[in-house]
């Protein structure tokens, strides 16, 4: 697949990184350097506005060297830098929420997906942060109820 071909480029702009793809990319980024390079190449080709939140979370949560990101996902790093004022070391949940809040979404479905995607990661973060409190906390649940679409 030649990503410089306008037809292919148009296709990659339509692909949304879903939960399964996110988990697979995260696993690859946390595996060998060779796997990380393959993942970063894919991320670089799928980056851009539609996957901004997912690629920022991958940068935040992966144990992948910044140098590899800069070498193999230059386009995504450049887009992140142009869209946000965050450096890799300071990607916070508050800053990630600002991305959702200020993004100009082209579809309501993408906005809803990003809100749920963000909320799941926030819930996981809170759960990991409260390890050791199992004697008083049974579970942590953040429930997002989306408004019904008008027909």
N, C-alpha and C positions, 0 to 999 in steps of 0.2 A: 504494500500500500504506500503510495507516494503522497505524503501529507502536503506537498507543495502543489499538487493537483487541486484546482479550485473545487472540483466535484467532491473530492475526499475531504478537503478542508471544510466545506459546507456540511458534510456528514458529521465530522468530529464536533462541530459547534452544536449539533442537535443531540449529542449523546450526553445524558445526565449520569453522573457517577452515583449508582444506587448503593444500598447498604452492603450487598454481597460484594460488589466490585470494590467498595471502600475497604472492606475487611481484607480482601485478597491483596490489594495494593499495600495496605498497612503491614500485612504479614511479609510480603516481599521486601518492603523497605527495612524491616527488622531482621531479615535473614542475611544471607551472604552479600558481599559487595556486588557480585555479579547479578544477583536477583534484584538488588536495589537499583542498579543501573537500568535493568529492563523495566522495572516499575516507573522509574523517573522518566524514561523515554515515553512510556504510555501517558503518564501524567502531563508531560510537556505537550503532547498532542491533543489531550482532552482538556487542557487548561482553558482559562478565559472566564468570562463573566458567569456563564451557566454553572460552572463547577467551582466558583471562587471559594465558597464556604468549605466544600469538601477538600480542596487542595490546601487551604489554610489549616484545616484540622490535621491533614496528613503531615504537614510541616511541624505542627505543634506536637503531635503524638508519636511520630516515628523516631526511632533511635538511629537516624541516618545522618551522616556527616554533612554539615553545611556545604562543604566543598563539593560533594557529589551533587547536591541540589543545584549549586551554581554552575557546575559543568554540564549536567545532563538535563536540567529543567530550566534553562535560561529564560525561556519565554514566560513560564509561569512565575518565576521569581520577579521578572521585570513587571509583569501584570500586577502581582501582589504589591510591589513597591509603588506602582503608580496609583493603585486603588486604596491603599491603606498607608498609615504612618507607622506600621509595626515592623520591627525587626524580628527575626526568628526567635530570639531569646525572650521577647515580650509579647507573644501572642496570648492574650488573656480571654477569658470567657466574656468579659464586658466588651472588649474590642471586637470579638467575633459577633456578638449580638448587634453591635453598631453596623457591621457589614450587612446583616439581614435588614435592619431598620432603614438603612439608607440606600440599599440596592434598588435600582429601577427594574423590577421583574417584568418579563414579557408575558408571563402567565401566572395565574393565581395558583395553579398546581405546583409550579416550581417554588413559589413562596411558601406554600404549605409544607412541601417536602423539606425545605431548608429549616423551617421552624421545628418540625418534628426531629429532623436530623440533629440539630443543635441541642434540643431538649434531651434527647437520648444520651448524648455525650455529657451534658451537664449532670444528668442523673447518675451516670456511671462515675463521674468525677466526685460527686458528693458521696456516693456509696463508698468509693475507695478512701476518701478522706475521713470517713467515720469508722473505719475498721478499728476494732477495740471497744466499740460501744454496743456490741451485740447483746449485752445484758439488759439494755434499755431500749434498743431500737430493733423492731421486728423487720421492717422493710422501709425502703424509701421509694416513693413513686411520685413522679411528676406527670400529671395527666393533662394533655392538651386536647381540648374539645374544639374542633374546627367548626366554623359556621357552615351551615348547609348552603350549597350552591343554589342559586335561583335558576329555575328551569325556564 
